[in-house]
Amino acid sequence: MSLIPATILTGFLGSGKTTLLKRVLSEAHGQKIAVIENEFGEENIDSDILVTESKEQIIQMSNGCICCTIREDLRATLQLLAAKKRKGLLDFDRVVIETTGLADPGPVAQTFFMDDEIAESYLLDSFLVLVDAKHAAQQLNDRQEARRQVGFADQLFISKTDLVAKEETDALMHRLKHMNPRAPMKAVHFGEVGLSDVFDLRGFNLNAKLEIDPDFLKEEEAHDHAGHDHAHDHAHGDDHDAACDHPSHAAEGHGHHHHHDDDVKSFVFRSERSFDAAKLEDFLGAIVNIYGPRMLRYKGVLSMKGTDRKVIFQGVHQLMGSDLGPQWASGEVRNSKMVFIGIDLPKDIFLQGLEQCLV
C-alpha cells in the first residue's frame, strides 16, 4: 500500500484554521480526507464541523471525508486509521492533523520520524502554519509558541491582511522571512486557499526537489545586504520600537521591523568544498545533543566526499535523517548549503564547526 500523505495544520488562534478546514472538507475535490483534531483538553473549537454528541470517535461525513477528535495519543489514532484503511473499513486518501493554536509542533512532527509503524504507513507532507496578520506582531512578541510555529513551517499562510495597512503586512512578512526563510509565504483571504497550495507540497520529504532553496538563498543574501544598510540607517535610538506594538508605529514603517530581535532565527552555511562524512556526523551528533531542543528545523543539500550524488539532509529537534539525492550534473558546481532555524542558536559555533568538517 502506498504511503498516506499527512499534512499538519497549525496556527495562531483566530487565524482561520477552522475556516480552511471546513473548506477543505466540504469542497468537492474528489479526495477523501481524514481530519484529526488534536485537542489538548480544550473545549471543542469545531463543534459545528464535528458532531460531538456522537459516541463514535470516528465520524464519516456525507462526502466521504472522515473526522475524528482525539484527546489522547496521536500515534494510536494514526495507527488505528491506517489499520482500518488496510482492512478496507475506512476509505481515505490523506490525513490532515489540526493542532491547537498553542501546541508545540515538534512532538507532532517527531511522531512521523521516530515511530517505525507510523513511518511505514504515512508520509509527512508538510507543516502549514496560518498567521493572523492583525494580531501577529503582538503574538510573536509575547509568545514563544507562536515564534516556534513560524520556525517549523513549510508553508506560511497569512490571513486577515485586508484588516491591516499594507506596510504592516510588509513588515510582518519581512519579520517572518528572517525567522524562517525556507517557507514560502502567501497572503490568503481568511482561510480561502487553493487546495494545490495545501496538499502535496513535499515540504518534509527528504527526497524532495529542493526548489525553494536557490531562491531563498538569493533572498537571504539580499536581506543580509539590505539588513546591514537598514541597521546603519536606523541604529540610533530606534531600539525602543522593537517591542513596540502600536500599529501606528509599524505603519510609519521606516525599518522599525528590523529591530524585532526574535529568538527564532535562521542562518545558512554554504561551501564549495565537500564534507568528510565521518567528521560531519560527529559534529552534527554533538550539536544535536546540546542544542537539539532549540533546533526547530534544519535542512540541506550537501556535497560529500566519496559519492557523486547529492546528499539531502534534514532534521527536527534531535532527530535527523539523510538520503542520497540525484547525481551532480556534469558541469554543475558541487557545493553544500545548509539552513538552520532555531531558538537562539550560536551561529558562530555552528558555522565554524561545519567549516572544520570539510575535506
Secondary structure, 3 states (H helix, E strand, C coil): CCCEEEEEEEECCCCCHHHHHHHHHHCCCCCCEEEEEECCCCCCCCCCCCCCCCCCCEEECCCCCEEEEECCCHHHHHHHHHHHHHCCCCCCCEEEEEECCCCCHHHHHHHHHHCHHHHHHEEEEEEEEEEECCCHHHHHHHCHHHHHHHHHCCEEEEECHHHCCHHHHHHHHHHHHHHCCCCCEEECECCECCHHHCCCCCCCCCCCCCCHHHHHHHHHHHHHHHHHHHHHHHCCCCHHHCCCCCHHHHHHCCCHHHHCCCCEEEEEEEECCCECHHHHHHHHHHHHHHHHHHEEEEEEEECECCCCEEEEEEEECCEEEEEEEEECCCCCCCCEEEEEEEECCCHHHHHHHHHCCEC
